[in-house]
């Protein structure tokens, strides 16, 4: 990453595509991320970025760790179905229909990937809904 930051004397933005490198890139002097998963959980990415800009690097790193775990749900088996279920839940798209041979998620799995507890505990501290993100202070 540092090599790219010095191309052209650093006179352009450097962003990362892999979600798990977002915080690392910021810490290296980069500008941000190009992330498909951030369409489903934008508040999480905004929280990492905001904490980093505030200089709260410990909180930013912990938030990045949560983003990585949430992305494991979104990018796991049947990831396109998880992604679409999340976008439906946020109201970005109207339906989660997929073309064959892909299959939609079962209703319980769709809720888990889209932001409800789903038994995985990831959303215990991250309360997600459209336009709202909260981290309990004792979780940082």
Residue pairs with C-beta under 8 A, 6 or more apart in sequence:
1 14
1 16
1 21
1 24
1 25
1 28
1 30
2 28
2 29
4 14
5 14
5 28
5 29
5 30
10 29
13 30
13 31
13 32
14 25
14 29
14 30
14 31
15 25
15 30
15 31
15 32
15 33
15 34
16 22
16 24
16 25
16 30
16 32
16 33
16 34
17 33
17 34
17 35
19 33
19 35
19 37
19 38
19 67
19 68
19 71
20 64
20 68
20 71
21 33
22 32
22 33
22 35
22 45
22 48
22 64
22 67
23 48
23 52
23 60
23 61
23 64
25 31
25 32
25 33
26 32
26 48
26 49
26 52
26 60
27 52
27 57
32 49
33 45
35 45
36 83
37 70
37 71
37 74
37 75
37 83
38 44
38 45
39 83
39 86
39 87
39 92
40 74
40 83
40 86
40 87
40 90
40 114
41 67
41 70
41 74
41 86
41 115
41 128
43 128
43 131
43 132
43 133
44 63
44 66
44 67
44 70
44 126
44 128
44 133
45 67
46 133
47 63
47 133
47 135
48 60
48 63
48 64
48 67
49 60
51 57
51 59
51 60
51 63
52 60
58 140
59 135
59 140
62 139
62 140
63 135
63 140
66 122
66 125
66 126
69 122
70 122
70 126
73 82
73 112
73 113
73 118
73 120
73 122
74 82
74 83
74 86
74 113
75 82
76 82
78 102
78 103
78 105
78 109
80 98
80 102
81 96
81 98
81 102
81 103
81 104
81 105
81 110
81 113
82 105
82 109
82 110
82 113
82 114
83 113
84 93
84 96
84 97
84 98
84 104
85 96
85 104
85 105
85 109
85 110
85 111
85 113
85 114
86 113
86 114
86 115
87 93
87 96
88 94
88 95
88 96
88 110
88 114
89 110
89 111
89 114
89 115
90 114
90 130
91 130
96 104
96 105
96 110
97 104
98 104
104 110
105 113
108 118
109 118
111 118
112 118
112 119
112 120
115 123
115 128
115 129
116 123
117 123
117 124
125 135
125 136
125 139
126 133
126 134
126 135
127 133
127 134
